[in-house]
Amino acid sequence: MLSFTEAIAEELRGTEITATALCPGPTATDFQRRAKIEGTRLMKSKPLGMMDASEVAEIGYRGFLDGEVVIIPGFMNKAVVQSVRLGPRSLVRRIAHKLQEN
C-alpha cells in the first residue's frame, strides 16, 4: 500500500490532488481486543511510544494538510521503520513473526 500511495502521489505531483499514507504503528484503540491479539508478544510488551488514536489522527491530518506523502507519527515508530530498512530481511521477518506469537 505504501509503494502504491507513493507512486500515485508522484503521478499527482503538480496537481491539486494529493495522496498520503499514514503509517501509525501500534495505536491504542479497541482493535487489539476485537482482533483478539491482546496476547501477542507485541501487545504484551506495551509498545514504547504507543500513541492514542486522537494523537495519530491529529498528526496524520496535519501532515495531509501539509502535503506529506508518508506520515509516520512518533519517534519510536520512526526508529522502528529505520531499523527495518537497515536490517537484513531474514532478521526482520523473524522478529515480526516472534512479535505476532502468543
KOLVO-402569 format. One record per atom (N, C-alpha, C, O): residue number from 1; residue in one letter; atom name; x, y, z. Coordinates in nm, 3 decimals, decimal comma. Layout:
N
  dovo  lumpa  tilum       px       py       pz
   NUM      A     CA        X        Y        Z
...
//
This chain:
102
  dovo  lumpa  tilum       px       py       pz
     1      M      N    0,082   -0,118    0,000
     1      M     CA    0,000    0,000    0,000
     1      M      C    0,088    0,126    0,000
     1      M      O    0,056    0,226   -0,065
     2      L      N    0,198    0,119    0,073
     2      L     CA    0,287    0,234    0,081
     2      L      C    0,346    0,267   -0,056
     2      L      O    0,345    0,382   -0,099
     3      S      N    0,397    0,166   -0,124
     3      S     CA    0,454    0,189   -0,257
     3      S      C    0,349    0,241   -0,354
     3      S      O    0,377    0,329   -0,435
     4      F      N    0,229    0,187   -0,345
     4      F     CA    0,119    0,231   -0,430
     4      F      C    0,087    0,379   -0,405
     4      F      O    0,072    0,456   -0,500
     5      T      N    0,078    0,417   -0,278
     5      T     CA    0,049    0,556   -0,243
     5      T      C    0,160    0,649   -0,292
     5      T      O    0,133    0,756   -0,344
     6      E      N    0,284    0,606   -0,274
     6      E     CA    0,396    0,688   -0,321
     6      E      C    0,393    0,704   -0,473
     6      E      O    0,421    0,813   -0,525
     7      A      N    0,359    0,598   -0,544
     7      A     CA    0,352    0,605   -0,690
     7      A      C    0,241    0,700   -0,735
     7      A      O    0,260    0,782   -0,825
     8      I      N    0,126    0,688   -0,671
     8      I     CA    0,014    0,778   -0,706
     8      I      C    0,049    0,922   -0,672
     8      I      O    0,020    1,013   -0,751
     9      A      N    0,110    0,944   -0,557
     9      A     CA    0,149    1,080   -0,517
     9      A      C    0,243    1,141   -0,620
     9      A      O    0,233    1,260   -0,652
    10      E      N    0,334    1,060   -0,672
    10      E     CA    0,427    1,109   -0,774
    10      E      C    0,353    1,145   -0,903
    10      E      O    0,381    1,247   -0,966
    11      E      N    0,259    1,061   -0,941
    11      E     CA    0,182    1,090   -1,063
    11      E      C    0,097    1,215   -1,047
    11      E      O    0,070    1,284   -1,145
    12      L      N    0,055    1,244   -0,924
    12      L     CA   -0,030    1,360   -0,898
    12      L      C    0,048    1,488   -0,871
    12      L      O   -0,011    1,596   -0,860
    13      R      N    0,180    1,475   -0,860
    13      R     CA    0,261    1,593   -0,829
    13      R      C    0,234    1,703   -0,932
    13      R      O    0,229    1,678   -1,052
    14      G      N    0,216    1,824   -0,881
    14      G     CA    0,190    1,937   -0,969
    14      G      C    0,041    1,961   -0,990
    14      G      O    0,003    2,058   -1,056
    15      T      N   -0,042    1,875   -0,936
    15      T     CA   -0,187    1,895   -0,944
    15      T      C   -0,236    1,939   -0,806
    15      T      O   -0,157    1,951   -0,712
    16      E      N   -0,364    1,961   -0,795
    16      E     CA   -0,420    1,998   -0,666
    16      E      C   -0,461    1,877   -0,584
    16      E      O   -0,512    1,891   -0,473
    17      I      N   -0,439    1,759   -0,638
    17      I     CA   -0,477    1,634   -0,570
    17      I      C   -0,352    1,574   -0,505
    17      I      O   -0,244    1,575   -0,564
    18      T      N   -0,369    1,523   -0,383
    18      T     CA   -0,257    1,462   -0,313
    18      T      C   -0,292    1,320   -0,270
    18      T      O   -0,409    1,282   -0,264
    19      A      N   -0,191    1,243   -0,240
    19      A     CA   -0,209    1,110   -0,182
    19      A      C   -0,117    1,102   -0,061
    19      A      O   -0,001    1,142   -0,067
    20      T      N   -0,171    1,049    0,048
    20      T     CA   -0,096    1,042    0,173
    20      T      C   -0,112    0,904    0,235
    20      T      O   -0,222    0,850    0,239
    21      A      N   -0,002    0,847    0,283
    21      A     CA   -0,006    0,720    0,358
    21      A      C    0,025    0,750    0,503
    21      A      O    0,128    0,809    0,534
    22      L      N   -0,064    0,710    0,591
    22      L     CA   -0,043    0,724    0,735
    22      L      C    0,000    0,589    0,789
    22      L      O   -0,074    0,491    0,777
    23      C      N    0,120    0,583    0,847
    23      C     CA    0,178    0,458    0,898
    23      C      C    0,197    0,473    1,049
    23      C      O    0,307    0,507    1,094
    24      P      N    0,091    0,447    1,128
    24      P     CA    0,096    0,481    1,270
    24      P      C    0,165    0,382    1,362
    24      P      O    0,199    0,418    1,474
    25      G      N    0,187    0,260    1,319
    25      G     CA    0,238    0,161    1,413
    25      G      C    0,130    0,126    1,513
    25      G      O    0,014    0,164    1,494
    26      P      N    0,165    0,052    1,620
    26      P     CA    0,064    0,015    1,719
    26      P      C   -0,002    0,139    1,778
    26      P      O    0,065    0,232    1,823
    27      T      N   -0,134    0,140    1,778
    27      T     CA   -0,211    0,254    1,826
    27      T      C   -0,310    0,205    1,930
    27      T      O   -0,375    0,102    1,911
    28      A      N   -0,324    0,278    2,039
    28      A     CA   -0,413    0,238    2,147
    28      A      C   -0,559    0,259    2,106
    28      A      O   -0,611    0,371    2,109
    29      T      N   -0,622    0,151    2,066
    29      T     CA   -0,764    0,151    2,030
    29      T      C   -0,824    0,020    2,080
    29      T      O   -0,759   -0,058    2,148
    30      D      N   -0,948   -0,002    2,045
    30      D     CA   -1,015   -0,127    2,079
    30      D      C   -0,983   -0,237    1,978
    30      D      O   -1,028   -0,351    1,994
    31      F      N   -0,907   -0,204    1,875
    31      F     CA   -0,874   -0,300    1,770
    31      F      C   -0,809   -0,427    1,825
    31      F      O   -0,845   -0,538    1,786
    32      Q      N   -0,714   -0,410    1,916
    32      Q     CA   -0,641   -0,524    1,968
    32      Q      C   -0,735   -0,626    2,033
    32      Q      O   -0,720   -0,746    2,012
    33      R      N   -0,831   -0,578    2,110
    33      R     CA   -0,926   -0,667    2,175
    33      R      C   -1,016   -0,734    2,071
    33      R      O   -1,036   -0,855    2,075
    34      R      N   -1,068   -0,655    1,979
    34      R     CA   -1,161   -0,708    1,879
    34      R      C   -1,093   -0,806    1,784
    34      R      O   -1,156   -0,900    1,737
    35      A      N   -0,965   -0,784    1,756
    35      A     CA   -0,890   -0,874    1,668
    35      A      C   -0,832   -0,992    1,746
    35      A      O   -0,770   -1,081    1,689
    36      K      N   -0,853   -0,991    1,877
    36      K     CA   -0,803   -1,097    1,965
    36      K      C   -0,652   -1,115    1,954
    36      K      O   -0,601   -1,227    1,945
    37      I      N   -0,582   -1,001    1,956
    37      I     CA   -0,435   -1,005    1,950
    37      I      C   -0,372   -0,949    2,077
    37      I      O   -0,252   -0,920    2,081
    38      E      N   -0,453   -0,933    2,181
    38      E     CA   -0,401   -0,877    2,306
    38      E      C   -0,290   -0,965    2,365
    38      E      O   -0,203   -0,915    2,436
    39      G      N   -0,294   -1,095    2,335
    39      G     CA   -0,197   -1,188    2,392
    39      G      C   -0,068   -1,201    2,314
    39      G      O    0,020   -1,277    2,355
    40      T      N   -0,054   -1,129    2,203
    40      T     CA    0,070   -1,140    2,126
    40      T      C    0,184   -1,072    2,201
    40      T      O    0,162   -0,985    2,286
    41      R      N    0,304   -1,113    2,169
    41      R     CA    0,422   -1,054    2,237
    41      R      C    0,425   -0,903    2,220
    41      R      O    0,460   -0,831    2,314
    42      L      N    0,390   -0,855    2,101
    42      L     CA    0,393   -0,711    2,076
    42      L      C    0,300   -0,638    2,172
    42      L      O    0,338   -0,537    2,231
    43      M      N    0,178   -0,687    2,189
    43      M     CA    0,081   -0,618    2,274
    43      M      C    0,112   -0,639    2,422
    43      M      O    0,088   -0,549    2,503
    44      K      N    0,163   -0,755    2,459
    44      K     CA    0,200   -0,779    2,599
    44      K      C    0,313   -0,686    2,642
    44      K      O    0,322   -0,648    2,758
    45      S      N    0,400   -0,651    2,547
    45      S     CA    0,516   -0,567    2,579
    45      S      C    0,479   -0,420    2,594
    45      S      O    0,564   -0,338    2,626
    46      K      N    0,353   -0,386    2,570
    46      K     CA    0,309   -0,246    2,576
    46      K      C    0,408   -0,159    2,498
    46      K      O    0,492   -0,092    2,558
    47      P      N    0,398   -0,162    2,366
    47      P     CA    0,497   -0,093    2,282
    47      P      C    0,530    0,048    2,330
    47      P      O    0,441    0,130    2,354
    48      L      N    0,660    0,074    2,342
    48      L     CA    0,705    0,207    2,380
    48      L      C    0,654    0,310    2,281
    48      L      O    0,658    0,288    2,160
    49      G      N    0,607    0,418    2,332
    49      G     CA    0,563    0,525    2,244
    49      G      C    0,429    0,500    2,177
    49      G      O    0,392    0,572    2,085
    50      M      N    0,355    0,396    2,223
    50      M     CA    0,224    0,368    2,164
    50      M      C    0,134    0,489    2,184
    50      M      O    0,113    0,535    2,296
    51      M      N    0,082    0,539    2,074
    51      M     CA    0,003    0,662    2,078
    51      M      C   -0,145    0,630    2,076
    51      M      O   -0,186    0,523    2,031
    52      D      N   -0,227    0,725    2,126
    52      D     CA   -0,371    0,703    2,117
    52      D      C   -0,421    0,752    1,981
    52      D      O   -0,354    0,829    1,912
    53      A      N   -0,539    0,707    1,946
    53      A     CA   -0,594    0,732    1,813
    53      A      C   -0,609    0,880    1,781
    53      A      O   -0,586    0,922    1,668
    54      S      N   -0,647    0,961    1,881
    54      S     CA   -0,665    1,104    1,854
    54      S      C   -0,533    1,172    1,821
    54      S      O   -0,528    1,260    1,735
    55      E      N   -0,425    1,130    1,889
    55      E     CA   -0,291    1,184    1,859
    55      E      C   -0,250    1,150    1,716
    55      E      O   -0,204    1,235    1,640
    56      V      N   -0,268    1,022    1,682
    56      V     CA   -0,232    0,975    1,548
    56      V      C   -0,313    1,048    1,442
    56      V      O   -0,259    1,091    1,340
    57      A      N   -0,443    1,063    1,467
    57      A     CA   -0,530    1,131    1,371
    57      A      C   -0,488    1,277    1,351
    57      A      O   -0,485    1,327    1,239
    58      E      N   -0,456    1,344    1,461
    58      E     CA   -0,414    1,485    1,453
    58      E      C   -0,285    1,500    1,371
    58      E      O   -0,275    1,587    1,285
    59      I      N   -0,188    1,414    1,399
    59      I     CA   -0,061    1,419    1,326
    59      I      C   -0,085    1,386    1,178
    59      I      O   -0,029    1,450    1,090
    60      G      N   -0,167    1,286    1,154
    60      G     CA   -0,198    1,248    1,016
    60      G      C   -0,269    1,360    0,941
    60      G      O   -0,237    1,387    0,825
    61      Y      N   -0,363    1,423    1,007
    61      Y     CA   -0,437    1,532    0,942
    61      Y      C   -0,347    1,650    0,911
    61      Y      O   -0,353    1,707    0,802
    62      R      N   -0,261    1,687    1,007
    62      R     CA   -0,168    1,799    0,982
    62      R      C   -0,073    1,766    0,867
    62      R      O   -0,045    1,851    0,783
    63      G      N   -0,023    1,641    0,866
    63      G     CA    0,066    1,600    0,758
    63      G      C   -0,004    1,602    0,623
    63      G      O    0,054    1,644    0,522
    64      F      N   -0,128    1,557    0,622
    64      F     CA   -0,208    1,559    0,500
    64      F      C   -0,223    1,702    0,449
    64      F      O   -0,205    1,729    0,330
    65      L      N   -0,258    1,794    0,541
    65      L     CA   -0,274    1,935    0,501
    65      L      C   -0,144    1,995    0,449
    65      L      O   -0,145    2,082    0,363
    66      D      N   -0,031    1,947    0,503
    66      D     CA    0,100    1,996    0,459
    66      D      C    0,147    1,929    0,330
    66      D      O    0,252    1,963    0,277
    67      G      N    0,069    1,834    0,280
    67      G     CA    0,105    1,768    0,155
    67      G      C    0,208    1,657    0,170
    67      G      O    0,270    1,617    0,071
    68      E      N    0,228    1,607    0,292
    68      E     CA    0,324    1,498    0,311
    68      E      C    0,272    1,372    0,244
    68      E      O    0,151    1,346    0,244
    69      V      N    0,363    1,295    0,187
    69      V     CA    0,324    1,171    0,121
    69      V      C    0,321    1,056    0,221
    69      V      O    0,227    0,977    0,222
    70      V      N    0,423    1,046    0,305
    70      V     CA    0,430    0,941    0,406
    70      V      C    0,439    1,006    0,544
    70      V      O    0,524    1,091    0,569
    71      I      N    0,347    0,965    0,633
    71      I     CA    0,344    1,020    0,768
    71      I      C    0,363    0,904    0,865
    71      I      O    0,286    0,808    0,866
    72      I      N    0,468    0,913    0,947
    72      I     CA    0,497    0,814    1,049
    72      I      C    0,497    0,887    1,183
    72      I      O    0,597    0,950    1,218
    73      P      N    0,386    0,881    1,257
    73      P     CA    0,379    0,954    1,384
    73      P      C    0,465    0,891    1,493
    73      P      O    0,469    0,768    1,506
    74      G      N    0,531    0,973    1,570
    74      G     CA    0,604    0,927    1,688
    74      G      C    0,747    0,884    1,661
    74      G      O    0,778    0,822    1,560
    75      F      N    0,832    0,919    1,756
    75      F     CA    0,974    0,888    1,745
    75      F      C    0,999    0,737    1,737
    75      F      O    1,077    0,692    1,653
    76      M      N    0,933    0,660    1,824
    76      M     CA    0,957    0,515    1,826
    76      M      C    0,917    0,450    1,695
    76      M      O    0,987    0,363    1,644
    77      N      N    0,804    0,492    1,639
    77      N     CA    0,762    0,436    1,510
    77      N      C    0,863    0,468    1,401
    77      N      O    0,893    0,383    1,317
    78      K      N    0,915    0,590    1,403
    78      K     CA    1,016    0,628    1,303
    78      K      C    1,143    0,545    1,321
    78      K      O    1,204    0,503    1,223
    79      A      N    1,182    0,521    1,446
    79      A     CA    1,301    0,442    1,474
    79      A      C    1,283    0,297    1,426
    79      A      O    1,375    0,239    1,368
    80      V      N    1,165    0,240    1,449
    80      V     CA    1,138    0,103    1,404
    80      V      C    1,143    0,095    1,252
    80      V      O    1,201    0,002    1,196
    81      V      N    1,084    0,192    1,185
    81      V     CA    1,085    0,193    1,038
    81      V      C    1,228    0,196    0,986
    81      V      O    1,262    0,124    0,893
    82      Q      N    1,313    0,279    1,046
    82      Q     CA    1,451    0,288    1,002
    82      Q      C    1,526    0,157    1,028
    82      Q      O    1,606    0,114    0,945
    83      S      N    1,499    0,094    1,142
    83      S     CA    1,568   -0,032    1,172
    83      S      C    1,526   -0,141    1,074
    83      S      O    1,607   -0,225    1,036
    84      V      N    1,400   -0,140    1,033
    84      V     CA    1,352   -0,238    0,935
    84      V      C    1,420   -0,216    0,801
    84      V      O    1,455   -0,312    0,731
    85      R      N    1,440   -0,091    0,765
    85      R     CA    1,506   -0,061    0,636
    85      R      C    1,653   -0,104    0,636
    85      R      O    1,707   -0,144    0,533
    86      L      N    1,716   -0,094    0,752
    86      L     CA    1,859   -0,124    0,760
    86      L      C    1,889   -0,270    0,791
    86      L      O    1,997   -0,320    0,757
    87      G      N    1,796   -0,338    0,855
    87      G     CA    1,820   -0,476    0,896
    87      G      C    1,808   -0,575    0,780
    87      G      O    1,737   -0,548    0,683
    88      P      N    1,877   -0,687    0,790
    88      P     CA    1,863   -0,792    0,688
    88      P      C    1,718   -0,842    0,685
    88      P      O    1,658   -0,861    0,791
    89      R      N    1,662   -0,863    0,568
    89      R     CA    1,522   -0,905    0,554
    89      R      C    1,493   -1,033    0,634
    89      R      O    1,386   -1,045    0,693
    90      S      N    1,587   -1,126    0,636
    90      S     CA    1,564   -1,251    0,708
    90      S      C    1,546   -1,224    0,858
    90      S      O    1,463   -1,288    0,923
    91      L      N    1,621   -1,131    0,913
    91      L     CA    1,609   -1,095    1,054
    91      L      C    1,477   -1,022    1,079
    91      L      O    1,409   -1,050    1,178
    92      V      N    1,441   -0,931    0,992
    92      V     CA    1,317   -0,856    1,006
    92      V      C    1,197   -0,952    1,006
    92      V      O    1,105   -0,936    1,086
    93      R      N    1,199   -1,051    0,917
    93      R     CA    1,090   -1,149    0,911
    93      R      C    1,080   -1,227    1,042
    93      R      O    0,970   -1,247    1,093
    94      R      N    1,193   -1,270    1,095
    94      R     CA    1,192   -1,347    1,219
    94      R      C    1,139   -1,266    1,337
    94      R      O    1,061   -1,315    1,418
    95      I      N    1,183   -1,142    1,345
    95      I     CA    1,136   -1,054    1,454
    95      I      C    0,987   -1,031    1,442
    95      I      O    0,915   -1,040    1,541
    96      A      N    0,939   -1,000    1,322
    96      A     CA    0,797   -0,978    1,300
    96      A      C    0,716   -1,101    1,340
    96      A      O    0,611   -1,090    1,403
    97      H      N    0,767   -1,218    1,303
    97      H     CA    0,699   -1,343    1,337
    97      H      C    0,690   -1,359    1,489
    97      H      O    0,584   -1,391    1,542
    98      K      N    0,800   -1,336    1,558
    98      K     CA    0,804   -1,350    1,703
    98      K      C    0,707   -1,254    1,772
    98      K      O    0,642   -1,290    1,870
    99      L      N    0,698   -1,132    1,723
    99      L     CA    0,609   -1,033    1,783
    99      L      C    0,462   -1,069    1,767
    99      L      O    0,378   -1,026    1,846
   100      Q      N    0,430   -1,148    1,665
   100      Q     CA    0,291   -1,186    1,640
   100      Q      C    0,249   -1,311    1,715
   100      Q      O    0,130   -1,345    1,717
   101      E      N    0,344   -1,381    1,778
   101      E     CA    0,312   -1,503    1,852
   101      E      C    0,246   -1,472    1,985
   101      E      O    0,266   -1,365    2,042
   102      N      N    0,168   -1,566    2,033
   102      N     CA    0,106   -1,552    2,166
   102      N      C    0,205   -1,594    2,272
   102      N      O    0,173   -1,590    2,391
//
